[in-house]
Amino acid sequence: MKDSSKSIRIQTDQTKYREHSTPMFLTLSFTYHDAEHAATMLRGEGDRDIYSRFSNPNTSELIYKVCALKEAESRIATASGMAAIFNTLCAHLKSGDDVVASNSLFGNKMYILHHILPEWGIICKFVDLTDQTGWEHAMTATTKMVLIENPSNPGLELVDLSWLSSLCKKYDVIFALDNCFATPILQKPMNHGVDLSIHSATKWMDGQVRVLGGIVVGHDQYVSPIFDFLRRTGASMSPFNAWILSKSIETSELRMEQHSSNALRLAEFLESYKAINRVAYPYLESHPQYDLAKRQMTMGGGIITCHLVGNQDDCFQFINKLNMLSITANLVESRTIITHPATTTQSKLSKDEQLKARITESTVRISVGLEHIDDIISDIAQAL
Ligand SMILES: Cc1ncc(COP(=O)(O)O)c(C=O)c1O
């Protein structure tokens, strides 16, 4: 069966009512036939659900669907994308280890790396995503993990995943990638040697701004410690959120195709516009890594980053003149969104850190939605 069919047909076993759509399993615990069965289950030797902090039929259905899309063997669902990241870091790192991360990452990840992990004796080093020599120099005997977003947020730069995974293998380092922008529909990190692929399910997976969620998939040896940590510390996904996300994933391929085709049309339009200095979009021929993007991604995705002519005031004026686009902090959802990263999502970074992440006062990020492309273009054109 094709990935897209699997992500639609995988379903929790029917109950005695033979329902066609999976019901919500809003139950905290599950019962046992007898005392011996309870003892077997609690020894971890059974294959049924025990307690919804560990697993639940709704979260299991969701993660099997995501696994089918990414061809990974092991997976967990978490309360949010940040919980997915944080549990991954906590489960694998200890005092004295170091993490090498790309210097263009979502602001809250940067906060964890700059402020929380160093307090616990974990050293965090930052490298320009595209700088191969920088990655080589950063690896040491104490490096335990590499963490990147690919494409990066909001710069939309790429790294050659197969090259970086070979470097990680050479130094016996876990390679963790946030696949939020590309999604498993457009980029299959496991095929390039990535060990852990992490998601904010809040974004493309729901696509309709309703619930939070996170997913980690990868090889069992790397996912199992995260599951052990999570089931004890509790940042698990709620069955309600899993139920919503599992329904949404059935339309994810169609949605990602539409996001990508709208985004490419908009990127081409913006590129021809004199009020814009530079447009970054992986599937634009002018993108410095266009060939790599074509090799690693099947489409360009729904995010465009533009650098306008002018300063922050000009940017704000442009944003305030938009009639249809939403001003909000989300991405890859049905409605088109505009964000000014320097003053919102990445505002806690210093000016120097922002520049390293390719953010200036005139940078705007557009998450291209599913409205008709003519309406998106005409709103942006009138505001420009
Ligand atoms: C690339 C990326 N990763 C992770 C997150 C965090 O996800 P969540 O809001 O589900 O915790 C975000 C949120 O915007 C993001 O943009």
The ligand as a Gaussian input file, in Angstrom:
#p B3LYP/6-31G(d) Opt

LIG

0 1
 C        9.880000      24.534000      13.832000
 C        9.093000      24.438000      15.112000
 N        9.342000      23.422000      15.960000
 C        8.644000      23.306000      17.124000
 C        7.664000      24.206000      17.480000
 C        6.919000      24.033000      18.789000
 O        5.712000      23.375000      18.610000
 P        4.509000      23.408000      19.672000
 O        3.875000      24.742000      19.586000
 O        3.612000      22.277000      19.216000
 O        5.088000      23.133000      21.018000
 C        7.378000      25.273000      16.616000
 C        6.311000      26.244000      16.984000
 O        6.059000      27.215000      16.294000
 C        8.105000      25.390000      15.403000
 O        7.888000      26.406000      14.545000

